[in-house]
Amino acid sequence: MATTTTTPPGPRNDFFKQLRTVCVPLSRLALQSPDKAAAAKEIFTHVESLSEIWAAQVSNDPTVLDEKLAEYAFFPVGHLLRFHDQFPIRVIEAIIKLLRFLIQYGWKQKISEDLAVQLLFFFSFTISGTPGQAKKRDVPEETAVEGFKALGALITAIGPSSLLASKAPGEQNETVTALGPAITVMLDGITDGVAPTVQLEALQCLQAVYTTTRNQHVLARFLPGTVSSLTRVLAPPLQQKTQRRVLVRCLQALTIVLVNVLSDIKVRGILKQIETEDKEKIDDAQPSGGAEKPQTELTPAWLRATTAQIKIALAAALKVRTHEAQDVQSAVSKLCISLLDECHLSLANCQSILVESAMMVENEENERSMLETSLQDLAAIHPELGDCIQATLYNWVTSLPRLIQSNDERIKQLAVRNILRGSKTASAMGIDSSTLNDSLGDSLRDSIVALVKGSKPSKVVGDVDENSLSTATDLIVSRPNIQSYPPVLLDSEGIKSTRAEITKLIANIGSPVQQTKLAAAMLGGLRDSEGVEQIASYWLAFELLKTTYTSTLDMEDLLDMSSLDENRYQEQVFQELYDFSASILASHSDSQDNDWRIEAIALEVTAFAASRMREDFRPELIDVLYPVTTFLGSPTPQLRSHAITTLNVLAASCGYKNVSELVVDNADYMVNSISLRLNTFDISPASTKVLVMLIRLTGPRLIPFLDDVVAAIFAALDNYHGYPIFVESLFSVLSEVVTQGVKSDMLLLEGSNPQAVSHLKRGPQPLDVDYIVDTLNKRAERTKRAREEEEAEPTEPHPKKPWGPGKTKEASEAKSLLDQLENPDPENEDEKEGGLPDDPSSALATREDEEKKKQPSNTPTYALLTRVLTLSQHYLTSPTPTLRKSLLDLVATVSPALAPDENAFLPLVHTVWPVVVARIKDPEPFVAIAACKALGSMCEAAGDFMASRFKQEWGDGMAKWLRGVKREAVKGREMPKGTGRGAGRAFITGGKKVDDMEIVLPIHGANGGQQLSSKQLVSTTSSSGGGALGRFSQAHQLWDAALGLVTAILRYVRVDDEMFDEMLEVVVDVLHEPERRELKEALETINADAVWLALYERGRVKGIKSMPRAVKGFGFGFVRVPGVVA
């Protein structure tokens, strides 16, 4: 009593008074109430009040509570328990809750054994019902939870002393007897619980049983059922339906159960017996009388049988190791480590599955506490575990190609992840096996091959055209973010996670030395293999070597001089890989038989080598820059993307700002490579495409270096002119040369600065005094200058012989004889005559040559564009419409750029004029439209130089062509038709008809002045298009182009009056349209009065309503026609 904590009488008395105020009426109801069901509500209220009082005291001062107060509070409750079947379930739940408070904080470990047994039965039967009888009512979730909580508190309160073995032989321990149904209820709650909270409370009770009970016989009796129930929850199919927290608690309970029953310390006596039997070589078979012994007798046979069943159960339960939740894997790891540590001998037959599971759930990301035992620690203590780890890893490696063919991506990822974790474990333990390394390399290659063959090729959604990448705008501006490659292998979205796991495995497998050896083994058979096997080996070798360079070295590696040899070996292996990649790039062709993936890997290897060597990689550009650029013209979009990224990496690594600077700085040998291929006629679509992209990337700066390339293209055109598609591809290069050349600021002549001449026609200016004075001054200056030139020029005698040679041989001989007779000394005569030449024409030619020599020479870019334009005339008659159209676009582009030097440009215009003007009548409308635009550009550039040519062409058929184009444009629209009598016709077009307004037109009759009815006139209406397409029809688009050509002629070229009148007659019908404003302005610039009259005749002049019907004294009259006002 000296150690008993005494409580002041004040708080205890106060609490007792509170209990009495509730217990007295509750006792009266329990003892005197004849109808317990009728008083259930009042009883429930008192029980709830009693629980609240007890809980309040626990939170305030639990030291007041003891077993006596618990007995006092239990008195009315004990009477209620005799009639528990008559109460509603809510009352039972309240009673159970009150009993839990009394057990936990009142009786504690001083509860009597008889009462404990009774409460064990009560709690068990309340949760699951009476054994052998059907359930009278369903137990709610809340009631079951309270029941298990009370049951766990009761088992903890009973303590180990009550759960010991029987004191006398044959005497049954009533507590152990009552514990059997309770454990059965717990196991049913674990497996069949209606809610996770019920399962968790049942598991808590089960853990209390195995941590409280010290009797091994009792635990051994309940072990099979307990392990079976826990395995049922942990193994499929219940595993997928069970919540994560329940799985974690089940694993913890299983650990407690197995360690408390089968740990080496618990069964050390049996283990000694087994060791003795093994030494004495005694057979494991038991005598016939052994069958009469209880199954729970702890014998070697029992241990063998139990461990065999435990192995089966663990094989099923440890399938939960594949669960993705980290807390579940952590619980599995603790289970395996605990069993390997504490049940090392008793569960020796389960070591393989425990080691495998521990390796599978090894979490390398979380740092393990120094006080926590790991698998490596156990392997250091027990060497046989190291052999088990090595065997497990070997099995995983050899089974990888088989598992990688599974349709379940999760199985693939788990297999790869297992090898990674096992490899890290083996590396941490210092396990190094050449057999394992060889098997790992072969397994990886076979797995990649299986994945590549089994995966579907990724579909490129919205694939771009192979020519659209030629813009390459991303390359002109520095874009560091375009330095990452999309995956070459395993690029399907469905195996994205698997690819990530394999990449992680490659990056973390073994040491850098082992990775280099694996890469060397892959390269060994690389040149001899082919197909997917070659691609897989190539990719693996590159990934392994890339990992060795990116991995960080420890301080010990830096101090170890042997690492120098390893680095040298690493460089040798990578050089072999780079040489193979360079050969792949050099042998690239446009054949579709080549697998694009091996070329893409070669591009990645080249970029990686550049990123390592930085500016030291510049000499290698001689061999790889052009092949890499060639892939920009590949028909495979993935290769084009890889080429763009590779060029970005090369530019950034070699110290260039962007790809444009990279190509320009290396343009000399890059152009030489292209020219060499063209000279040897090794021409492919990729060559022309890469040249186009190269020119577009570098811009005008590369044009001066392309003389040899253009010459080779001209030679190729001469040899292959019969192949339209090929010729078109070559002209695409020339077209790009022109497009970039016109942008050059070096187009002007060297040493001169000619100004661009504007040929735009301007209307007549009003004459004022200033203009007249300026004109007279200019005339006076011209007269004065002519007089000065005449006075300064020496007087020359008239020629005494004909300038030109004789027409015939006889005439030449006769002339020479006469010259000798008249002048026997021609040299002296020449001196006397002042040294005049005999042939003034040759003197003129000599003077022109001297003037040409004095003129500054053209720039290389200008000369190049001139050659291209001259060459285009020979192919404008090509049967390929697209080529004709591109050539016409080329003419339209280059004409304004060459115009400043009229001495060189105008002869070119004269040369290409016939073939260009003939294209306006091309059968393909889009070619004719391009011809109109080209002629318009030539008009703007050459001006009045085109006047005579257009005049002749207008009379030869251009006027007829223009009318035909107009007729086709308005064709298809319904037009009112009629026949008229008389010599004249009126054309009324477009606009809004006004019934009360008329326009009277004079019609000269055959017999004098006659009036012609408006109904007899032929009316034509202009249309904006023909057919259902309207303005989008080809005929209308050609009409628009023709009007654009007419506009250009009128604006820049001199036209005579007749040609002007004919043009006005054709186009006057459309001058009212807003989009023809420029055409109208061009016409008005030449003759505004004629335009006004033409519009007036067609009722397009605003403000004029009518004219008189007849004119007296003349032989004609006016006819009244319904007018239309614009």
Buried (B, 14 or more C-beta within 10 A) or exposed (E): EEEEEEBEEEBBEEBBEBBEBBBEBBBEBBEEBEEBEEBBEEBBBBBBBBBBBBBEBBEEBEEBBBBEBBBBBBEBBBBBBEEBEBBBBBBBBBBBBBBBBBBBBBBBEEBEBEBBBBBBBBBBBBBBBBEEEEEEEEBBEBBBBBBBBBBBBBBBBBBEEBBBEEEEEEEEBBBBEBBBBBBBBBBBBBBBBEBBBBBBBBBBBBBBBBBBBBBBBBBBBBBBEBBBBBBBBBBEEBBEEBEBBBBBBBBBBBBBBBBBBBBBEBBEEBBEBBEEEEEEEEEEEEEEEEEEEEEBEBBBBBBBEBBEBBBEBBBBBBBBBBBEEEEBBBBBBBBBBBBBBBBBBBBBEBBBBBBBBBBBBBEEEEEBEEEEBBBBBBBEEBEEBBBBBBEBBBBBBBBBBEBBBBEEBEBBBBBBBBBBBBBBBBBBBEBEEEEBBBBBBBBBBBBBBBBBEBBEEBEEEEEEEBEEBBEBEBBBEBBEEBBEBEBBBBBBEEBEEBBBBBBEBBBBBBBBBBBBBBBBBBBEEBEEBEEBBBBBBBBBBBBBBBBBEEEEEEEEBEEEEEBEEBBEBBEEBBEBBBEBBBEBBEEBEBEEEBBBBBBBBBBBBBBBBBBBBEEEBBEBBBBBBBBBBBBBBBBBBBBBBBBBBBBBBBBBBBEBEBBBBBBBBBBEBBBBBBBBBBBEEEBBBBBBBBBBBBBBBBBBBBBBBBBBBBBBBBEBBEEBBEBBEBBBBBBBBBBBBBBBBBEBEBBBBEEEEEEEEEBEBEEEEEEEEEEEEEEEEEEEEEEEEEEEEEEEEEEEEEEEEEEEEEEEEEEEEEBEEEBEEEBEEEEEBBEEBEEBBBBEEEEEEEEEEEEEEEBEEBBBBBBBBBBBBEBBBBBBEBEBBBBBBBBBBBBBBBBBBBBBBBEBBBEBBEBBBEBBBEBBBBEBBBBBBBBBBBBBBBBBBBBEBBBEBBBEBBEEEBBEBBEEBBEBBBBBBEBEEEEBEBEBBBBBBBBEEEEEBBBBBBBBBEEEBBBBEBEBBBBBBBBBBBBEEEEEBBBBBBBBBBBBBBBBBBBBBBBEEEBBBBBBEBBBBBBBBEEBEBBBBBBBBBBBEBBEBBBEBBBBBEEEEEEEEEEEEEEBBBBBBBBBBE
